[in-house]
Amino acid sequence: MLQFKPIFLGKVPREVPCATTAQRCIRTNDVENVGKTARHHTFFEMLGNFSFGDYFKKEAIKWAWELSTVELGLPAERLWISVFEDDDEAFKIWNNEVGVPAERIKRMGEEDNFWTSGVTGPCGPCSEIYYDFHPERGYSDVDLGDDTRFIEFYNLVFMQYNKKDDGMLEPLKQKNIDTGMGLERVARILQKVPNNYETDLIYPIIEKAAELANVSYAFANDQTKLKLKIIGDHMRAAVFLISDGVIPSNIGRGYVVRRLIRRVVRTGRLLGIKGDGQGNLEGVFSPVIAEKVIELSTQIEPEVKDRRSRILEELKREESRFVQTLERGEKLLEEMISDALSVPRENGTRPCLAGKDAFLLYDTYGFPVEITIEVAEEQGVTVDMDGFDVEMEKQRRQSQAAHNAVKLEVGDTSGLTDNISETEFLGYDMLSARAVVKSLLVNGKSVIQVPEGNEVEVLLDRTPFYAESGGQVGDHGLLYVTEGENQRTAIVEITDVQKSMGNVFVHRGTIKEGVIEVGKEVEAAVDAKLRQGAKVHHTATHLLQSALKKVLGPETSQAGSLVEFDRLRFDFNFHRQLRSDELQEIERLINGWIGNAALLQTKVMPLMEAKSAGAIAMFGEKYGEEVRVVEVPGVSMELCGGTHVSNTSEIRGFKIIDEQGVASGIRRIEAVAGDAFIEYVTSRDYHMKQLCSTLKVKAEEVTSRVENLLEELKTARNEVSALRSKAAVYKASVVAEKAFLVESSTKIRVLVESMDNTDADALKSAAEYLLETLEDPAAIVLGSSPSDGKVSLVAAFSPGVVKLGIQAGKFLGPIAKICGGGGGGRPNFAQAGGRKHENLQDALEKARSELVSFLSEKAS
């Protein structure tokens, strides 16, 4: 009901008095219950009917009963009712008007029968209808929460209050209805099966998984059935998520689908599914099961079949990627669990896997932490989730990745008065207009006037300024307050425009001159040059999407965009880096369309008509009954409320400046067009001419000339490196005389010395030479400070020394810390670095004393 929340609160006017919905829903906060109960799912379909100040409690109750007993044919004597404990009105309607016996109506508390949409917001008492699978148990001591006897399948919420920050309930101006009926639950009741999984919505998927695992669901034990139910549920969810444009990744919705797919893969492996389950051990099985999901959805969700190839490709790619790391991760997890089990514990405490270890599995090996928890729990080990959360927060602070989020709250509009109406947008046809100041906000609070020098938010009755939406940034410009014969008394510089409460435009800026007041008339003037830049880049994104579909395939679709005045950014779903020839073809197509000088066509039409005409809708965007369609004839047709050029020739030119991956399965193109294109090309041409002049070659010869220079440089560096190594070996032959014997039963030669400014590679060569010269057993530690105050360290131990139990990598790490660095390596050879060259001698002294101490003890 989130999309209806502003309507319930009266912040947005209703477009229709009532509505009926069928919504696909994803819920993963209790994923561990999937398969364990008869009714928990990650994916389910919710049927609902809504009233926005139209009908209320009496009608909702009567119609719910009619739907349940007449249309669905459920026996009235098997239906039980719950009502909120104080809702006498609902009780009387059920009892006196519908005819449900009082003994089958249960009053329940706030936890069960008072519905809220969050900490604050619309709420109200609710009434639920339960189906009784075992009426023979009678009416005494009845518990509607008993899953073995009852299932709640229809919830009626009487949305009549707004819960405030202080917890007080404020009556809404209009009383609303919000109902929900679970499709899977009703199917279970009508099909007379013991759980939702055995309905025709899910059971065929389970049967396909059982076939691949070579087991029979009917004769399987409970653990096997649990695994099959998990696969049936999760595959259904994953298919619909990918169909709706959600690509597996490590953030937001992408992580939800990745987590589900990976649970399917691991569960399938536990069931014994190998490869694709059909003999190809190198194959993958999730697409095979997904085919059954797609088949089941075809009659009611034909678009899922249309997206079949994309769904199967994403599943194949995700499973293949996960399998590559799964075996390594599983082995590491086994070792971690074994270590946790071996740690001594106090009485009554359970072994615990460290949060850092769980995060390593998640971050490096792609293990969803939920899988780590499941595997650990199977062996009686808990996971330190507090420690995991600490590591996750560290990563978040370092990450620049964008996060997707669903806003559960209506924006803070406490500073706006209730009588503010929607802003009339004039910006499609004009860049300046007279308007009246309806409200002023400073720091979110409503004020009457604002003097010079202050930041302000201005609400107008009408505006030519475009408010940020659809990826396009808000306009910049000026508001002029004039008196008399166009004498300007105040100027407001507008640097951002946002939408609030549906369609109220908030102009954000700074008072540059004078005082602005509520009720004053202003001249609102958009910066024409910046607007043209936005128009050029917005139309270019439409052309880019069409070009991508032509070059990469029709399955390619937009995953996000940013349209600024001087550039565009376009995210799209694709699994690999684009080749240079593909980028060139995309540019060629777009610049060809620009050169065709096509006139754009803009129409407003019903949503369904626009979709039928082939207009592309952006996934995640909300559209009204009437939509604006922007068409480049023969090239592109999209639902779009943004501003666009009138003719493609206005774009002038298009150039891709970057293409990169931003998340798993998501690529990003950054490009310039219009004036920004001219500036980019001019700048590149200038730098190319400078390069040609410096290298004394023609433009077409620059690449080969640079390649030759790089090869010459590489050769010169190799020669220098070889000379440095020879010099280091010579130095080493001199310091070899400083090696000393550790007094022990075996003669171990030890050498710990500084090699002055020798670089790291040469230091390595010196250590190798000394190890060979001093012969086994020998232990060598060398240090140097080659440049910029940095430190290089190397440790080389012969086999005879390593056998004594000392490893070069573990030995050198603590020594390097003295110099403010670290490092490691193999048992016989390790390198390290540091930043504190002044501590080098102390570090070498420490290495010398520890080596002598250890070797004296071990070799005696």
Beta strands, then each sheet from edge to edge (+ up, - down):
strand 1: 18-26
strand 2: 43-52
strand 3: 79-84
strand 4: 105-108
strand 5: 114-116
strand 6: 121-132
strand 7: 150-163
strand 8: 169-182
strand 9: 352-353
strand 10: 382-383
strand 11: 424-425
strand 12: 432-442
strand 13: 445-447
strand 14: 449-450
strand 15: 455-460
strand 16: 462-463
strand 17: 477-483
strand 18: 487-500
strand 19: 504-513
strand 20: 516-517
strand 21: 521-526
strand 22: 558-563
strand 23: 568-573
strand 24: 601-606
strand 25: 626-632
strand 26: 636-639
strand 27: 654-663
strand 28: 666-673
strand 29: 740-742
strand 30: 748-754
strand 31: 778-784
strand 32: 791-797
strand 33: 822-825
strand 34: 829-834
sheet 1: 1+ 2- 8+ 7- 6+ 3- 4-
sheet 2: 1+ 2- 8+ 7- 6+ 5-
sheet 3: 9+ 10+
sheet 4: 11+ 16+
sheet 5: 13+ 12- 15+ 19- 18+ 17- 21+
sheet 6: 14+ 20-
sheet 7: 22+ 23- 28+ 27-
sheet 8: 24+ 25- 26+
sheet 9: 29+ 30- 31- 32+ 34- 33+
end
